[in-house]
Amino acid sequence: MTEQNNAQFDSGCLICGAPLVYFNEAKPMECMVCHKKFMATCACEKEHFVCNRCHSQLNPEYMDMLRASTEKDPMVLLQRAMESPGIHMNGPEHHPMVPCVLLTAYRNCGGELNYPSAMKEAFRRGQLVPGGACGYGGVCGAMIGAGIYGSLILGGTPVKEGPWAKVQELTARIIKRIAEIGGVRCCKRTTHIAIEEAVAWTREVTGIEIPLAPHPCTFYDQNRECMFADCPYFE
């Protein structure tokens, strides 16, 4: 049974649409899609649980769109990616999306890199970031996604001086802004923040100019926790 056959809702529980309940401590639960057992940190009010792997896709349609696109504005690319099938209001599928969108915009603006290899590695690293990392570890997945992008364009590793510090600067400015805006988890808001800060950082560090037009959020009606006028992306 696939996610597409078993999960129908874009917001809340993917199985029934009910609100999610987050636990203070993980407990064993069976995924409603793949039926494997995991230590879960949330489920819906009806106790439906979907694991990170089933919440995401191994080969989302937006990847083909990004590879073929000549669009330079990452917000335009992000919107197209978030509107593609299998992308929900919130979830770990946003974590690899951020670096892949940024790498595509960077390439299209003249940045030099091995794009196919970088995209494959960005997606792999992004999928390692679990859902709920923002609330349970204080490390937003969108921020990590931008850090993955920064590491890839600078050729960073854990022991490469220069890129190591530069990428920490990028993620620090993203998490600071996320905290300043406040609210609770919203993958649409935090991906916007991560991309805006990454574009400014890219210009400062590499000299590559990436255009960025204002792009108000179109998903607020799907978000039970929307900040509305308190969110900088609410129209």
C-alpha positions, 0 to 999 in steps of 0.5 A: 500500500502506497502513501498515495493510496492511503493518505489523502489530506494535505494538512493535519493527519494525512489519513483522516485530516484530524489535528495532530497531537505532539508527545513530550516523549516518544512512544512505539507506534505503527505507521498507517502506510508502511505498517512498520513500527517506529518510536513516534513523537506525534499522532493525530487525535484518532491515533493515526501515525505516518512515519517520516519516510511515508510522509515524504517521497523518494522521488518527488515530481518537483525534482524533475521540474527543478532540473529542467527550469531556467527560473532564477527566482528561488521563491518562484521555484519554491512555490512550484515545488510546494504546489506539486503532488505529495507536498503537504502543509507541514512535514519533512518533505520540505527539508530537502526541498530548500537546498534543491530550490537554492541550488537550482537558482544558484545554477541558473544565476551563473553559479558554478557547481556539479549540479546533478551531483549536488542535487542528489547529495542535497536531497539525500542529506535533507531526507536525514532531517526528521520531522519535528526537529524544530520543536524537539531539537530547536533546529528547523529543517529549513535552516538545515536545508539552507546549510546543506546548500551552503556547504555544497556550493562551498565544498564544505566538510566537518574539517574544512576551515573557511566553509565550516564557519561560513555555513554556521553563519548562514544557519545562525542568521536563519534560526535567529530570524525564525525565533524573532518572528516567533509563532509555532511550526510552519514549514511554509514560513520557515522555508521562506525565511531560509531562502531569503537569508540564503540569497543574501548570504550567497551574494555576500559570500560568492558575489552571485546575485540571485533575484528575489521578488516578494511572494506572499503565502498562499497556504494560510487557509490550510494551516490551523496554527497560522499567525495571519497578520503577524506573519511577514508572508501573510497577504 
